[in-house]
Amino acid sequence: MLFDRVAVPVAVCDVYGAVLLANPAMAAECGTTPGRLRGREVLELFRPQEATQVERIAEALRLRHRSRYQVSVVWRASDGRERYGELTADPVSDTVEETPTLLVMLRVQGDREPRPEEPAVRVTPVEATILALLAGGATTARAARETGLTADGVTYHLRRLSARWGAANRTELVARAYALGVLATGVWPPLPAPAQ
């Protein structure tokens, strides 16, 4: 009863991190009920910010060290916000020889600022056509004929795109065009992706 009334998010886990028991505050941070947390891995619910912290703790537990362990974690709240905080694990058992269970407490430190959305990738129709032609193996001369530009005009557009995307060569430029969604995947010959 007392466990359920604690306002701090708390769980009891086995030595491997599987949740045996969780209070409603811990379940609320995960957007579920205490019963549904049973058997779930605490480090899948709360992602460690540094893997080395977890490795150090696992080694200490294997050696049966009885210390308090802290791990900085991030997780996604039920409303979609990304939160961060610190998990503290205390090994507890009746005897030193007994394999301990872990009393895990979560200290919520706040919400992460949403990452600014990347600006939309903007290319002109001529740039998209040049990229599609290059992806299909066209030379500068052929791209010039197909677009009605001079070879220097095609080179001008390619240099601007390379500078904008930080591409070192034409192969990388075409790869970035696919990665950024400028070129449609799964079609041959290559085509500019439909405008969004």
C-alpha positions as CSV (number, residue, x, y, z in Angstrom):
1,M,0.0,0.0,0.0
2,L,2.7,2.5,1.0
3,F,4.6,1.6,-2.2
4,D,1.7,2.7,-4.3
5,R,1.3,6.0,-2.5
6,V,4.9,7.1,-3.0
7,A,4.9,10.1,-5.4
8,V,8.4,9.4,-6.7
9,P,8.5,6.9,-9.7
10,V,9.8,3.7,-8.2
11,A,10.2,0.1,-9.4
12,V,11.7,-3.1,-8.1
13,C,13.7,-5.0,-10.7
14,D,15.7,-8.2,-10.8
15,V,19.4,-8.0,-11.1
16,Y,19.1,-8.0,-14.9
17,G,16.8,-5.0,-14.9
18,A,13.4,-6.7,-15.6
19,V,10.6,-5.0,-13.7
20,L,9.1,-7.1,-10.9
21,L,6.9,-4.4,-9.4
22,A,6.2,-0.7,-10.2
23,N,4.3,2.0,-8.5
24,P,1.7,4.1,-10.3
25,A,4.0,7.1,-10.6
26,M,6.6,5.0,-12.5
27,A,3.8,3.6,-14.7
28,A,2.5,7.1,-15.4
29,E,5.9,8.1,-16.7
30,C,5.7,5.2,-19.2
31,G,2.0,5.9,-20.1
32,T,0.7,2.6,-18.8
33,T,-0.4,0.8,-15.6
34,P,1.9,-0.8,-13.0
35,G,0.8,-4.4,-14.0
36,R,1.8,-3.8,-17.7
37,L,5.4,-2.8,-16.7
38,R,6.0,-6.2,-15.1
39,G,8.6,-8.2,-17.0
40,R,9.7,-5.2,-19.2
41,E,13.3,-4.2,-19.2
42,V,13.8,-0.9,-17.3
43,L,16.6,0.2,-19.8
44,E,14.3,-0.3,-22.7
45,L,11.7,2.0,-21.1
46,F,14.4,4.6,-20.2
47,R,17.3,4.8,-22.7
48,P,20.7,5.4,-21.1
49,Q,22.5,8.5,-22.4
50,E,25.8,6.7,-22.0
51,A,26.2,3.0,-22.6
52,T,29.4,3.0,-20.5
53,Q,27.4,3.8,-17.4
54,V,25.3,0.7,-17.8
55,E,28.3,-1.5,-18.5
56,R,30.0,-0.3,-15.3
57,I,27.0,-1.0,-13.2
58,A,26.5,-4.5,-14.7
59,E,30.1,-5.4,-13.9
60,A,29.8,-4.0,-10.3
61,L,26.6,-6.1,-9.8
62,R,28.3,-9.2,-11.1
63,L,31.0,-8.6,-8.5
64,R,28.3,-8.2,-5.9
65,H,29.2,-4.6,-5.1
66,R,26.6,-3.0,-3.0
67,S,26.6,0.6,-4.1
68,R,24.1,3.1,-5.4
69,Y,24.2,3.4,-9.1
70,Q,23.0,6.3,-11.2
71,V,22.2,6.4,-14.9
72,S,21.3,9.4,-17.0
73,V,18.3,8.5,-19.2
74,V,15.8,9.8,-21.7
75,W,12.4,8.5,-22.6
76,R,9.2,9.4,-24.5
77,A,6.3,10.4,-22.3
78,S,2.8,9.2,-23.1
79,D,2.0,12.6,-24.7
80,G,5.0,12.3,-27.1
81,R,7.3,14.7,-25.2
82,E,10.9,13.6,-24.8
83,R,11.9,13.7,-21.2
84,Y,15.2,13.3,-19.4
85,G,16.2,12.4,-15.9
86,E,18.2,10.0,-13.7
87,L,17.6,6.5,-12.7
88,T,19.1,5.5,-9.3
89,A,19.4,1.7,-8.6
90,D,20.1,0.4,-5.1
91,P,20.8,-3.3,-4.7
92,V,18.8,-4.7,-1.8
93,S,18.6,-8.2,-0.3
94,D,18.3,-9.8,3.1
95,T,21.8,-11.3,3.1
96,V,25.1,-10.4,1.3
97,E,25.2,-13.8,-0.4
98,E,21.7,-13.5,-1.8
99,T,21.3,-12.2,-5.4
100,P,20.0,-8.7,-4.9
101,T,17.0,-7.1,-6.4
102,L,17.2,-3.5,-7.5
103,L,15.2,-0.7,-6.1
104,V,15.0,1.7,-9.0
105,M,13.9,5.4,-8.5
106,L,13.5,7.9,-11.3
107,R,14.3,11.5,-10.8
108,V,12.6,13.5,-13.6
109,Q,14.7,16.5,-14.6
110,G,12.5,17.9,-17.3
111,D,11.5,17.9,-20.9
112,R,13.9,18.1,-23.8
113,E,13.5,21.0,-26.1
114,P,12.0,19.9,-29.4
115,R,14.6,19.7,-32.1
116,P,14.0,22.4,-34.7
117,E,12.7,20.9,-37.8
118,E,15.1,20.7,-40.7
119,P,14.2,23.2,-43.4
120,A,12.5,21.6,-46.4
121,V,14.9,20.6,-49.1
122,R,14.3,23.0,-51.9
123,V,15.5,22.4,-55.4
124,T,14.4,24.1,-58.6
125,P,12.7,21.9,-61.3
126,V,15.9,22.3,-63.4
127,E,18.1,21.2,-60.5
128,A,15.9,18.1,-59.9
129,T,16.0,17.2,-63.6
130,I,19.8,17.5,-63.7
131,L,20.1,15.3,-60.6
132,A,17.8,12.7,-62.2
133,L,19.8,12.7,-65.4
134,L,23.1,12.3,-63.5
135,A,21.6,9.5,-61.4
136,G,20.8,7.8,-64.8
137,G,24.4,8.1,-65.9
138,A,24.1,11.2,-68.1
139,T,27.2,13.2,-68.8
140,T,27.3,17.0,-68.4
141,A,26.9,17.4,-72.2
142,R,23.8,15.1,-72.3
143,A,22.3,16.9,-69.3
144,A,22.8,20.2,-71.1
145,R,21.0,18.9,-74.2
146,E,18.1,17.5,-72.3
147,T,17.6,20.7,-70.2
148,G,18.3,23.2,-72.9
149,L,21.2,24.6,-70.9
150,T,24.9,25.0,-71.8
151,A,27.4,22.6,-70.2
152,D,28.5,25.6,-68.1
153,G,24.9,26.1,-67.0
154,V,24.7,22.5,-65.9
155,T,28.0,22.8,-64.1
156,Y,26.8,26.0,-62.4
157,H,23.7,24.2,-60.9
158,L,25.8,21.2,-59.8
159,R,28.3,23.5,-58.0
160,R,25.5,25.3,-56.2
161,L,23.9,22.0,-55.1
162,S,27.3,20.6,-54.0
163,A,27.9,23.7,-51.9
164,R,24.4,23.7,-50.4
165,W,24.6,20.0,-49.5
166,G,28.3,19.8,-48.7
167,A,28.8,17.1,-51.4
168,A,32.4,16.4,-52.5
169,N,31.6,14.9,-55.9
170,R,28.7,14.0,-58.3
171,T,28.3,10.5,-56.8
172,E,27.8,12.0,-53.3
173,L,25.5,14.7,-54.8
174,V,23.2,12.0,-56.3
175,A,23.3,9.9,-53.1
176,R,22.2,13.0,-51.1
177,A,19.5,13.7,-53.6
178,Y,18.0,10.3,-52.9
179,A,18.6,10.6,-49.1
180,L,16.8,13.9,-49.0
181,G,13.9,12.7,-51.1
182,V,14.6,14.9,-54.1
183,L,14.8,11.8,-56.3
184,A,12.1,9.1,-56.3
185,T,13.3,5.7,-55.1
186,G,12.4,2.4,-56.8
187,V,11.9,3.8,-60.3
188,W,14.1,3.6,-63.5
189,P,15.0,5.8,-65.1
190,P,15.5,8.1,-62.2
191,L,12.8,10.8,-61.7
192,P,12.5,13.8,-59.5
193,A,10.3,13.0,-56.5
194,P,6.8,14.5,-56.6
195,A,6.6,17.9,-54.9
196,Q,5.2,17.8,-51.4
